[in-house]
Amino acid sequence: MKDKIKTILREGILKNSLGVTVSRPEQKLIIMRGIPGSGKSTKAKELVGDGVIHSTDDVIESLGDYNEFFDKMVANGNFAPLSNAHNTNFQNAVASMKNKITPVIIDNTNIRPDEPKNYVEAALNLGYGDNNVEFVDIGTGGLSAEELTDRNTHGVPFGKIEQMIKAYEQAGPLSLEKVLKSKSRFGDKEKKVLYSAIILSPQSIEKLQRAFANEIQTWGEENNITPITKGQAHHMTIAFGKSLADIGLSDDIGKTLYIDAVALGKSNNAIAVKVEGYDPKNIQHDEFKTKTKHITLAYAQGSAPKASNDIPSKDWTPIKPIRLIGIVSEVTN
């Protein structure tokens, strides 16, 4: 019997499709699939139990108005924000997998096999077994395009719903093999890291927005400006234009951290909170060591979020600490 077990181990039978030894046999990744309005998200909530649901839509909603997010991208012809939202959701999901949360549910439409590929590969690389990656296909939920248009919560129009149904039917059922063999929609193009940061959870973003709503309004009135709050209270920058590997922090990516907002700072162009709690000893980035770590709450119309960097040290006022939670991430183009 012992010789038989040794043979099984030697032949790699306990390895997954990527050849990685299965070390997380109890963890499950669930890939939801379905057309908007089909009941996909409702089903995800039924399945989640003690696990967690990660959705790119939730990331987008944490940045402000959902429809305005897409309208702005179309108007500008710049779809990088959507790529960034997908990347944030992916890194949040990887962090959950690393933290041994189960199940981890990806509640995106996942119509084509390449869409969930990075999530599946991440799970397998972490030591998930092939049988622990599950596809839950809701499809149209038995509804027509007209019904799906009426039911979906984000106002996806009829024409787009029809296109998605057609793409869904052309793709056919998903399987682990089909997903792994799919070609990435981004090809081999290398992504550029725009900045590395601690990306706050939606709950922490809401906490800051609620706590300082009156302060922001008063600040705008005092300076006779319109505060720009959409997309703010979102992250604490670690390094601009640099990956975590560039500054010696590659091991930190995906880590979930607690940080505290401890002071409020104001200038004519920006209002922000100073944060403490993340001070990596091995960081190779002098600017991080010398600049005030902060989260921009709002900035003046005509200015930019980076104006928070110029808030004078004398203009930071201590506040009762506010506990926040975020994930060490890289935002790419």
C-alpha positions in Angstrom: 0.0 0.0 0.0 2.8 2.4 0.9 4.5 1.7 -2.4 1.2 2.4 -4.2 0.8 5.8 -2.5 4.4 6.7 -3.4 3.7 5.9 -7.0 0.5 8.0 -7.0 2.5 11.0 -5.6 5.4 10.5 -7.9 3.2 10.4 -11.0 1.6 13.7 -10.0 -2.0 12.4 -9.7 -2.5 15.0 -6.9 -1.6 17.8 -9.2 -4.1 20.1 -11.0 -4.3 21.0 -14.7 -1.4 23.5 -14.3 0.8 20.9 -12.8 0.6 22.5 -9.3 0.3 20.3 -6.3 -3.1 20.5 -4.8 -2.6 22.1 -1.4 -6.0 23.8 -0.9 -8.4 20.9 -1.4 -11.1 22.4 0.8 -11.3 25.8 -1.0 -13.7 26.4 -3.8 -13.8 29.0 -6.6 -17.3 29.5 -8.2 -17.5 31.3 -11.5 -21.0 32.7 -12.1 -22.1 33.0 -15.7 -25.2 34.7 -17.0 -26.8 37.6 -18.9 -27.7 40.7 -16.8 -31.2 40.3 -15.3 -31.1 36.5 -15.4 -30.9 36.0 -11.6 -27.1 35.3 -11.6 -26.4 37.6 -8.6 -29.4 36.3 -6.7 -28.0 32.8 -7.2 -24.5 33.9 -6.1 -26.0 35.2 -2.8 -27.7 31.8 -2.2 -24.4 30.0 -2.7 -22.0 32.3 -0.8 -22.5 30.9 2.8 -19.4 31.9 4.8 -17.6 32.9 1.6 -17.4 36.2 -0.3 -18.7 37.5 -3.6 -16.4 39.6 -5.9 -18.0 41.6 -8.6 -16.5 44.2 -11.0 -19.9 46.0 -10.9 -19.5 46.5 -7.1 -16.0 48.0 -7.7 -17.5 50.4 -10.3 -20.4 51.4 -8.0 -17.9 52.2 -5.2 -16.4 54.8 -7.5 -19.6 56.8 -8.0 -22.6 56.7 -10.3 -22.5 53.4 -12.3 -24.1 54.7 -15.6 -22.0 57.9 -15.4 -18.9 55.7 -15.2 -19.7 54.1 -18.6 -21.0 57.3 -20.2 -17.8 59.1 -19.4 -15.7 56.3 -20.9 -17.6 56.3 -24.1 -17.5 60.1 -24.4 -13.7 60.1 -23.9 -13.0 57.0 -25.9 -10.9 55.8 -23.0 -11.8 52.4 -21.5 -8.8 52.2 -19.1 -11.1 52.8 -16.1 -13.0 49.6 -16.9 -9.8 47.6 -17.2 -8.7 49.1 -13.8 -12.0 48.0 -12.2 -11.6 44.5 -13.5 -8.0 44.4 -12.2 -9.1 45.7 -8.8 -11.8 43.0 -8.6 -9.3 40.3 -9.6 -6.8 41.4 -7.0 -9.5 41.5 -4.3 -10.5 37.9 -5.3 -6.9 36.7 -5.2 -6.5 38.2 -1.7 -9.6 36.3 -0.6 -8.3 33.0 -2.0 -4.9 33.6 -0.3 -6.8 34.3 3.0 -8.4 30.8 2.7 -12.0 32.2 2.4 -14.3 29.7 0.7 -16.2 29.8 -1.5 -14.8 32.8 -3.5 -17.6 33.7 -6.0 -16.9 35.7 -9.1 -20.1 37.4 -10.0 -19.3 38.8 -13.5 -21.2 37.9 -16.7 -18.3 35.6 -17.8 -19.9 35.0 -21.2 -16.7 34.1 -23.1 -14.2 31.6 -21.8 -11.4 34.1 -21.6 -13.3 36.3 -19.2 -12.8 34.2 -16.0 -9.4 32.8 -17.2 -7.2 34.9 -14.8 -9.3 34.0 -11.8 -9.2 30.3 -12.7 -5.4 30.3 -13.3 -4.8 32.2 -10.0 -6.8 29.6 -8.1 -4.9 26.7 -9.7 -1.6 28.4 -9.2 -2.5 28.7 -5.5 -3.1 25.0 -5.2 -6.8 24.6 -5.9 -7.8 21.2 -7.3 -9.5 21.0 -10.7 -12.7 19.8 -9.0 -12.7 22.9 -6.7 -13.3 25.2 -9.7 -17.0 25.3 -10.4 -19.0 27.0 -13.1 -22.6 28.0 -12.3 -24.3 28.9 -15.6 -27.6 30.8 -15.3 -27.7 31.7 -18.9 -30.7 33.8 -19.7 -32.6 32.3 -16.7 -35.3 31.3 -19.2 -36.1 34.9 -20.0 -36.4 36.7 -23.3 -34.2 39.7 -24.3 -37.1 42.0 -23.6 -37.6 40.6 -20.1 -33.9 40.7 -19.3 -33.8 44.4 -20.4 -36.6 45.2 -18.0 -35.1 43.1 -15.1 -31.4 44.0 -15.1 -30.5 46.6 -12.4 -27.9 48.6 -14.4 -30.0 49.6 -17.3 -28.2 47.5 -19.9 -30.2 48.3 -23.2 -32.1 45.8 -25.3 -29.5 45.9 -28.2 -26.6 45.1 -25.8 -28.6 42.3 -24.2 -29.3 40.8 -27.6 -25.5 40.9 -28.4 -24.7 39.3 -25.1 -27.2 36.5 -25.7 -25.7 35.8 -29.1 -22.1 35.8 -27.7 -23.3 33.4 -24.9 -24.8 31.0 -27.4 -21.8 31.1 -29.7 -19.4 30.4 -26.8 -21.3 27.3 -25.6 -20.9 25.8 -22.1 -17.7 26.6 -20.1 -15.4 24.0 -18.8 -12.0 24.2 -17.1 -10.2 23.0 -20.2 -12.0 25.5 -22.5 -11.2 28.4 -20.1 -7.5 27.5 -19.8 -7.1 27.1 -23.5 -8.8 30.4 -24.4 -6.7 33.2 -25.7 -6.5 36.3 -23.5 -8.5 39.2 -25.0 -5.6 41.4 -24.2 -3.1 39.3 -26.1 0.5 39.5 -25.1 0.5 43.3 -24.6 2.4 44.1 -21.4 0.3 46.1 -19.0 1.7 49.3 -17.6 1.3 49.9 -13.9 -0.2 53.4 -13.4 0.2 53.3 -9.6 0.5 50.9 -6.7 -1.8 51.5 -3.7 -3.9 50.3 -0.9 -7.3 50.1 -2.5 -10.0 50.6 0.1 -13.0 48.2 0.4 -16.4 49.6 -0.7 -17.4 49.7 3.0 -14.4 51.8 3.9 -14.9 54.2 1.0 -18.5 54.7 2.2 -17.3 55.2 5.7 -15.0 58.1 4.7 -17.6 59.7 2.4 -20.2 59.6 5.1 -17.8 60.8 7.9 -16.6 63.9 6.0 -19.5 64.9 3.8 -20.2 68.0 5.9 -16.5 68.9 6.0 -16.2 68.6 2.3 -19.2 70.8 1.7 -18.0 73.5 4.1 -14.5 73.4 2.6 -16.0 74.0 -0.9 -18.1 76.9 0.4 -15.2 78.5 2.2 -13.1 78.3 -1.0 -16.0 79.1 -3.4 -15.3 76.0 -5.4 -17.2 72.8 -6.4 -15.6 69.8 -4.7 -15.0 66.8 -7.0 -15.8 63.8 -4.9 -16.6 61.1 -7.5 -14.0 58.4 -7.5 -12.3 59.8 -4.4 -11.8 58.3 -0.9 -10.6 55.3 -3.0 -7.0 54.5 -2.2 -3.8 55.4 -0.5 -1.0 55.7 -3.1 2.2 53.7 -2.4 4.1 54.6 -5.5 3.0 56.5 -8.7 4.1 54.9 -12.0 5.8 52.0 -10.2 4.9 48.4 -9.6 5.2 46.8 -6.2 8.1 44.7 -7.6 9.9 47.9 -8.6 10.0 49.1 -5.0 10.7 45.8 -3.3 7.2 45.0 -2.2 6.2 42.1 -4.6 5.3 39.9 -1.6 2.7 42.5 -0.4 0.5 42.3 -3.5 -3.0 41.1 -2.5 -2.5 41.6 1.2 -5.5 42.8 3.2 -4.5 45.5 5.6 -6.0 47.7 8.3 -5.0 51.4 8.2 -6.3 54.3 10.3 -7.3 57.8 9.2 -5.8 60.0 11.9 -5.8 63.6 10.6 -7.7 65.9 8.2 -5.8 68.1 5.9 -7.0 71.0 3.7 -5.6 73.4 1.1 -7.3 75.6 -1.5 -7.2 72.7 -4.0 -7.7 69.5 -2.0 -9.0 67.9 1.2 -7.7 64.6 2.4 -7.1 62.4 5.4 -3.7 61.4 6.7 -3.4 57.6 7.3 -1.1 55.4 9.4 -0.6 51.7 9.7 1.3 50.7 6.6 5.1 51.2 6.9 6.9 48.4 5.2 10.6 48.3 6.3 11.9 46.9 3.0 10.4 49.5 0.7 12.8 50.9 -1.9 11.1 54.2 -2.6 12.3 57.4 -0.9 9.2 59.4 -1.8 6.9 57.0 0.2 9.2 57.5 3.2 9.1 61.3 3.1 5.6 62.2 2.0 2.5 62.2 4.1 0.5 59.1 3.5 -3.0 60.2 2.7 -6.3 59.5 1.0 -7.8 62.2 -1.2 -11.5 63.0 -0.2 -12.1 65.7 -2.8 -10.3 68.2 -5.0 -11.2 71.6 -6.5 -12.8 71.8 -9.9 -9.9 72.5 -12.4 -7.4 70.9 -10.1 -6.5 67.2 -9.7 -6.4 64.6 -6.9 -2.6 64.9 -6.8 -3.1 68.4 -5.2 -3.4 66.5 -1.9 0.4 66.0 -2.1 0.9 69.7 -1.5 -1.2 70.1 1.6 1.2 71.9 4.1 2.2 69.9 7.2 0.8 72.7 9.4 -2.7 72.2 7.8 -3.3 68.7 9.1 -5.6 68.5 12.1 -5.8 65.4 14.3 -9.1 63.5 14.3 -10.5 60.5 16.2 -8.9 57.5 14.3 -11.1 55.9 11.7 -10.3 52.2 11.0 -10.2 51.4 7.3 -9.5 48.2 5.4 -7.9 47.8 2.0 -5.9 45.6 -0.3 -2.4 46.2 -1.6 -2.9 46.4 -5.3 -1.5 47.6 -8.6 -3.7 49.7 -11.0 -2.8 49.1 -14.6 -3.8 50.6 -18.0 
